[in-house]
Amino acid sequence: MWLADKWEDYRLLDCSGGERLESWGGHILIRPDPQVIWQTPRTHPDWRRAAGKYTRSSSGGGAWDKARLPESWRITYPLEVMPLHFNIKPMNFKHTGIFPEQAANWSWFSARIAEAVRSRPVEVLNLFAYTGGATLAAAAAGASVCHVDAARGMVAWGRENAALSGLADRPIRWIIDDCVKFLQREIRRGKKYDCIIMDPPSYGRGPGGEIWKLEEQLYPLIRLCAEVLSDDPLFVLVNSYTSFFSPSVAAYILSAEIEAKFGGHTECGELGLPVGDTGRALPCGSCARWTAD
């Protein structure tokens, strides 16, 4: 398991009975998590003094009780090359604007980019890029980044985070588009990238109503990505939060479509967060990584 264990402003304090107890920059939140099927004792005192709680509805969806929370606040991740700052905002469907476990990937690929830019320019394509955590990490390491997401609000939020982090003047292209259609256009234009990062949803809709189903479209998506990789690529990273997808599924596709063409090696595993001082870790999703040798 790849642990995001370098955070200072975020901590997973405890988890039990289908919920997480978290500290986000000192604000204590309780959020549902379907992976937390254990019923361990809730002895941590912050279970009783959380400032915000998201509760699921029996009819679907859910709502925040956040009367004691500010509308937004800032947290910082101490990325090795420079600190990254993020606006946190409790939003619909329990999200806050950051998936903290992804910091394990940010540290991993930013080190590779920082090493590569000593001798060459590096261009990164970040697909389904959300609020820009990976975009900021790549830009901070010295890459030019193309950030693509279908949601206008998420792209705007990513710009906010870039400005907070002092990265507003870095070479970042902010694109609001369906990721598949964008890739198809880049192929026609002959555009190439040295690194590709993607975090495709299980299900979604593009800005024109396009329907996305991961089990049907991950393989053709990665095949398209192979066509926009440069002749000397560095890595391809695939994240997934789809519970029925083993990390090995994405790794198999990367091996068949990327490793077979460019060499290198493929690995896969779970992302996780350390749980307080218990010595245990909560699994929070999966990823597969292809890396050039």
N, C-alpha and C positions, 0 to 999 in steps of 0.2 A: 504493500500500500504506500502511495506517495502522500505524505502528510504535509499539510499547510501549517507548519509549526513555528513560523517566524513572526506571526502577528503580535503586536503589542496593544492595539486598540480594539481588537476583536478577541473574544474568548467564548468557547462553548463550555459553559460552567457545569452543565449536567444535562441528562436526557433520560426520560422515563415516560411510560404510558402514552406513547404516540406524540410526545412533545419535546422540543428543545428549550433549554434555558440558556440565553445568550446575553453577553455584554457587548454592546456596540458603542464604543467610545464612552463607556460609563452608563449608557442607557440600557436598562435590563428589559429584554423582550422574551416572550414565550410564543413560540410558533409551532404549528403541527409538523410532524415528520412521520410518514408512514413506515419508514424503516425501523423506527423505535418501537419494537413490539414487546420489549421487556417491561416489567413492572417493579423496578428497583425502588427502594425507599427514597422519598424526596426530602432528604435531610438538609440540602443546601438552603440557607435562609432566604436567598433571593427568589425562591419560588413564591414566597409570600409577599414580596414587595416589588414585583415587576411593574415597570411604568407603562408597558404596552403588551397586549395579548391579542393574537389572531385566533378566532374560533371559527371552525367550519360549521356551515349550516347543513341540516339534515336534507335540505332540498337542493343542495349543491352550492358551491362558492363558499362565502364566509365573510367575516367583517372584523375590523380592528376595534378594540377598545384602547384608545390611545390618547385619552384626555390629558394625561400627564407627560406627553411627549411633545417636543417641538415639531414644527412642520418638516424641518430637515436639519441635519447636522453633519459635521465632517469627521471622517476617520482617516487614518494614515496607514499605509503599508510600507514597511522599511525595505523596499526593494534594494538589492545590493548596489545597483548603479546609481540610484537616487530615490528618495521617498516619493510615493504616489499618494495623492489626496483624492478622496471620493466624497460626494454628497450622498448621504443616506436619507431615504424617504420611505416610510412605510406605505406600501401601495397595495393594490388589489391582488388577490391570490397570494397573500402572505409574504411577497417579496419585499426587499429593502433596496434593491438596486445593485447589490453585489452578492456574488456567490463566493464566500470567503475561502472555500477549499481550492478554488482556482489559483490561488496564490502559489501553490506548489508548482503549477505550470508556468506562471509568470517568472518565477525564479529560474526554473529550468531553461526556458528558451531565451530569456534575456541574457544569460551568461553566454549562450552560443552565438547570439547576435553580436554582443559586445566584442567577442573574440574575432568574429569574421570581419567586422567593419574596420578593423585595424589595417586590412589589406584590400578591401573591396567594398563598394556600396551594396547594401542589402535592401531588397524590397519585400514587404510582407503584405499578404492579403488576409484580412480578418473577416470571415463570413459569419452571418448571424451574430453580429458583434456586440449586441446589447448595449450596455452603458460604457463600454470601452476599457475595461480592465486590461485585457490583453493588448489592445491598441496602445494604451499608455505605456505598458511594460516594454513593448517592442520599440516604440518611439524613444523612450528613455534610454534604451540600449544603443541607439544610434541609427535605427532603420527608418526608411521611408515606409509609410503604412497606408493602405487603402482599407478603410473601415466601411463595411456594408451591412446594413440592416433594413428591413422593410418597414419598421416602425419609426415614424418621424420623431416622436417624443423620445425614443431611446437614443437616437442619433444626437438630438439636442442635449440630452443628459450627458452623453459622452463628451460633447464639446465643453460642457460645464466642468466635467472632471479634468479635462485637459488643461483648461484655464487655471483651475485650482492648483494643478500640479506644475505649473510653469512650463507647459508643453504646447501652448496655443500657437507658438510660432514654428513648431516642428513641421516637417513635411508629412502632413496627414491629409488624405482625401476623405471627406465625409460623404458617403453615398447612401441615399434612400432608394432602395430598389429590391426587387425579388432576386435572391442570390443566384438561382439557376439562370435566369435571364441575363443577369449581369455577367456571369461566367461565359455564356454563349456569345455575348457581344465582345468580351475581351479576347476570346479565341479568334473571332473574325478580325479583330483589330491587330492581332499578333502580339498582344501584351503578355509579358512574362513576369513571374514572381519567383523569388528565391525561397520563400517560406509561406506556408498556408496554415492558418488556424481556423477551425470551424467548431461551432457549438450548435448543431442543428436541433430544433425542437422535435418532440415526438409527433406533434400535430400542429399545424398552423396555417395561416392564410397570408398571402402576399398582398401588396398594396392594391393590386387589381383583382383581388378575390381568388388568386391562385391557391389551390389546396395542396398542402404539404403533408405527406405521411412518411415517416422515417424509414419504415420497413420496406417501402416501395422505392424510395428515392435516394437512399444513402449510397448505394452502389453506383448508379449513374452519376451522382454528384461527384464522387471521388474520381470517376473516369474523366469527367470534365476537368477536374483539378489537375489531373496528370497532363492535360494539354496546355495548361498555362504555367507549368513549372519551367524555370529556366534550365539551361544546359548544365548548370552547376548548382543545384538546389541544396538547401541546408536541412530543412525538416518539413514534415507535415504532421499536424496535431489534430486529432478528432476527439471531441468531448461528447459525452452522451449522458442524459439523465433518464433514459428510457429503461424502466425497470426490467423488461423482459429481454433486453439486449445484453449479452455477455460482452465484456471488454474484448474478448477474442474475436467477436464478429467484425468489429472495425479493424482489428489487427489483421485478420485474414484478407480483408479487402485491400488494405494498404500494402500488404505483402504481394498480393496478386497484381495490383495495378501500378504501384509506385516502386516497390523494391524490385520487382521483375524488370522494370524499365531502367532504373537508375542505380541499382545495387544498394549498398547500405544495409541497414537492419531495422527491424520492427519489434517493438515491445508494447505491452499493454498491462493495465492494472487498474485498481480502484484509487480514487482520490478520497482522502479522509481528513478529519479534524480531530485533534486530541481532545479528550473529554476531561476537563478540569485537571485534577491531580491524581486521577484514578489509574493512569497508565494504560487506559483503554482508548480506542479510537472509533469514531462513528464513520461508517462508509457513506460517502456523499455523491456518488456518481462514478463514472468510469471514463477512461481515455485510452487511446492508442497513439503511439508516437512512431513515425518513421524518421530516421536520421541518416544522413549521408555519412559514410566512413571518412 
